[in-house]
């Protein structure tokens, strides 16, 4: 029986087992998906010993994504560009392979819930410059966006993304987040602002075109204040739960040999677990 797992420190709140075990049941596959808590000082040994631990692969969460990149013998272009690995698997020769599926999960969520969102791909505005932002910027550049404007409370982190990804990434001051929205085709919040227990995201949407798509990678609450206000003024909005679901697809395919579909049934399972059925 094939066994995969989510690893990190901590992992007790991860919903990945709900996703993958649902797919295993749906497709009638023999296998299971578990949680394995792996502290940072044990991560390298753990990743290099997947076979000995009875695992065909793992998802990697904070704080071990950079260590997973170091350990992987083969990494794809996404992982190289993003600088972190969130999915590991063993190829037929036993080599440890790594990928980063966050960017693909982000655009796949938009593809499913806002078809045609990238038809006008001139200008995207991304709030935040952390690890998720890095994956999203990479994905937007892959989709052909001409300009990706980064705004972060720490300017140096935005500048690091510009230096890494090149001239199509433009750095703006955080205080200009409301002014920069003119002619914007896509607005993305990757910060924790607006999440339950965090401060609100203070942004004026007056300059944002009503045909722009607005998305938030936060999914607690499912409809953040940003999404509520954008929807009220006529913008298409996409919540962040789909990114969690879609980023899991590639790993499942690598481990169990079937490309699963993100369905409303799966979404309802996660919402029920969140207490928001």
C-alpha positions in Angstrom: 0.0 0.0 0.0 1.4 3.4 -1.0 1.8 5.9 1.8 2.3 9.7 1.3 2.3 12.4 4.0 2.4 16.0 4.8 5.5 17.1 6.7 6.4 20.2 8.6 6.6 21.5 12.1 3.8 21.6 13.3 1.4 19.8 11.0 -1.4 18.9 13.3 -3.8 21.5 11.8 -3.1 20.5 8.2 -6.1 19.7 6.0 -4.1 17.9 3.4 -5.1 14.4 4.7 -8.7 15.3 4.1 -8.0 16.2 0.5 -5.8 13.2 -0.4 -7.7 10.6 1.5 -10.9 11.8 -0.2 -9.2 11.3 -3.6 -7.9 7.9 -2.7 -11.4 6.8 -1.7 -13.0 8.5 -4.8 -10.7 6.7 -7.2 -10.7 3.4 -5.4 -7.0 3.3 -4.8 -5.1 1.4 -2.1 -3.1 3.9 -0.1 -3.2 6.4 2.7 -2.0 9.9 3.4 -0.7 10.8 6.9 0.8 13.6 9.0 4.5 13.4 9.9 5.8 16.1 12.2 9.4 16.8 11.2 11.5 19.4 13.0 13.9 21.5 10.9 17.0 19.8 12.3 15.6 16.4 11.2 14.3 17.4 7.9 17.3 16.6 5.7 17.7 13.1 7.0 13.9 12.5 6.7 13.7 13.7 3.1 16.6 11.5 2.1 15.1 8.5 3.8 11.6 8.5 2.3 11.8 5.0 1.0 13.2 3.7 4.3 10.3 5.4 6.0 7.8 3.6 3.7 6.8 6.8 1.9 6.3 7.4 -1.9 6.4 11.1 -1.3 5.5 14.1 0.8 4.1 17.5 0.9 6.4 20.0 2.6 5.2 22.9 4.7 6.8 25.6 6.9 9.6 25.6 7.9 11.2 22.9 5.7 10.5 24.1 2.1 14.0 25.5 1.5 15.6 22.4 3.1 13.5 20.2 0.7 15.0 22.2 -2.2 18.5 21.5 -1.0 17.8 17.8 -0.6 16.1 17.1 -3.9 18.3 15.6 -6.6 16.1 16.8 -9.4 13.9 19.9 -9.2 11.6 21.4 -11.8 11.6 25.0 -13.2 9.0 26.2 -10.8 10.9 25.1 -7.7 14.1 26.6 -9.1 12.4 29.9 -9.8 10.5 30.1 -6.5 13.4 28.9 -4.4 11.4 26.3 -2.4 10.0 22.8 -2.7 6.6 21.8 -1.4 6.2 18.4 -3.1 8.7 15.5 -3.1 8.5 12.1 -4.8 10.8 9.3 -5.8 11.2 8.6 -9.5 11.5 5.1 -10.9 15.3 5.2 -10.4 14.9 6.1 -6.8 16.0 9.7 -7.2 14.4 12.3 -4.9 12.5 14.8 -7.1 11.0 18.1 -6.0 8.5 20.7 -7.3 6.7 23.7 -6.1 3.0 23.6 -6.9 1.8 26.8 -5.2 1.9 28.9 -8.3 0.1 26.3 -10.4 -2.5 25.9 -7.6 -3.0 29.7 -7.6 -3.7 30.0 -11.4 -5.7 26.7 -11.5 -8.0 28.1 -8.8 -8.6 31.2 -11.0 -9.0 29.1 -14.1 -11.8 27.1 -12.4 -13.6 30.0 -10.7 -13.0 33.0 -12.9 -12.6 31.6 -16.5 -10.8 34.1 -18.8 -9.3 35.9 -15.8 -6.0 36.2 -17.7 -7.5 37.3 -21.0 -6.4 40.9 -20.1 -2.9 40.3 -18.7 -1.4 43.8 -18.7 -1.2 44.7 -15.0 -1.4 42.7 -11.8 -1.0 44.1 -8.3 0.2 41.8 -5.6 0.1 42.7 -2.0 2.8 41.0 0.1 6.3 39.7 -0.8 6.6 36.4 1.2 6.9 32.8 0.0 3.4 32.7 -1.4 3.9 35.9 -3.2 7.1 34.6 -4.8 5.2 31.6 -6.2 2.3 33.8 -7.4 4.6 36.3 -9.2 6.3 33.4 -11.0 2.9 32.0 -12.1 1.7 35.4 -13.3 4.8 36.0 -15.3 4.4 32.5 -16.8 0.9 33.5 -17.9 2.3 36.5 -19.7 1.5 39.4 -17.5 3.3 42.5 -18.7 3.5 44.3 -15.3 3.4 42.7 -11.8 3.4 45.4 -9.2 4.6 44.3 -5.7 3.7 46.2 -2.6 5.0 45.1 0.8 5.3 46.7 4.2 9.0 46.0 4.1 10.3 47.5 0.8 13.5 45.4 0.7 11.5 42.2 0.3 9.7 43.6 -2.7 13.0 44.7 -4.2 14.3 41.1 -3.7 11.5 39.8 -5.9 12.2 42.4 -8.5 15.9 41.5 -8.5 15.0 37.8 -8.8 12.3 38.0 -11.5 13.4 40.9 -13.6 12.0 44.1 -15.3 8.4 43.0 -15.5 8.2 43.1 -11.7 7.8 46.7 -10.4 8.2 47.7 -6.8 5.8 50.2 -5.2 5.6 51.7 -1.8 3.0 50.2 0.6 1.4 53.6 1.2 0.5 53.7 -2.5 -1.5 50.5 -2.5 -4.8 52.4 -3.2 -3.4 54.7 -5.8 -1.7 52.0 -7.9 -5.0 50.2 -8.7 -5.9 52.2 -11.9 -5.9 50.0 -15.0 -5.3 46.9 -12.9 -6.6 43.6 -14.3 -5.9 41.4 -11.2 -5.5 42.3 -7.5 -4.0 39.6 -5.3 -3.7 39.7 -1.5 -1.0 37.4 -0.2 -0.6 39.0 3.2 -2.1 37.8 6.5 -4.1 41.1 6.7 -7.8 40.3 6.8 -7.2 36.8 8.2 -9.1 35.9 11.4 -7.2 37.3 14.3 -5.1 39.7 12.2 -5.4 43.4 11.4 -7.7 44.5 8.6 -6.3 45.1 5.1 -6.9 48.8 4.7 -7.2 49.6 1.0 -9.4 51.9 -1.0 -10.8 50.2 -4.1 -12.1 53.4 -5.8 -9.4 53.3 -8.5 -9.8 49.6 -9.2 -11.7 48.9 -12.5 -14.9 47.0 -12.0 -13.8 44.4 -14.6 -10.7 43.5 -12.5 -10.6 40.1 -10.8 -9.8 40.2 -7.1 -8.5 37.2 -5.1 -7.2 36.6 -1.6 -5.1 33.6 -0.7 -6.5 33.8 2.9 -9.4 31.4 3.4 -10.2 32.0 7.1 -12.6 33.8 6.7 -13.6 32.4 3.4 -14.9 35.8 2.2 -12.4 38.4 3.5 -13.4 42.0 3.8 -11.4 42.7 0.7 -13.5 40.2 -1.3 -16.8 41.3 0.2 -16.1 45.0 -0.7 -14.8 44.0 -4.2 -17.9 41.9 -4.9 -20.2 44.7 -3.7 -18.8 47.0 -6.3 -19.1 44.5 -9.1 -15.7 42.8 -9.3 -15.3 39.1 -9.9 -13.8 37.6 -6.7 -12.2 34.3 -6.0 -11.5 33.0 -2.4 -8.3 31.3 -1.4 -9.6 27.8 -0.6 -9.3 26.6 -4.2 -5.5 27.3 -4.2 -5.1 24.9 -1.3 -7.1 22.2 -3.2 -5.5 22.8 -6.6 -1.9 22.8 -5.3 -2.5 19.2 -4.1 -3.3 17.8 -7.5 0.2 17.4 -8.9 1.6 15.6 -5.8 -1.3 13.1 -5.8 -0.6 12.4 -9.5 3.1 11.8 -8.8 2.4 9.5 -5.8 -0.7 7.5 -6.9 -0.7 7.7 -10.7 -4.0 9.5 -11.2 -4.7 13.2 -11.9 -7.5 14.0 -9.5 -10.3 16.6 -10.1 -11.1 19.4 -7.7 -14.8 19.1 -7.2 -17.5 20.9 -5.2 -17.8 17.8 -3.1 -14.2 18.1 -2.0 -14.7 21.8 -1.3 -17.7 21.1 0.9 -15.6 18.5 2.9 -13.0 21.1 3.7 -15.7 23.8 4.5 -17.4 21.4 6.8 -14.1 20.8 8.6 -13.7 24.5 8.9 -17.2 24.8 10.4 -18.5 26.8 7.5 -20.7 24.4 5.6 
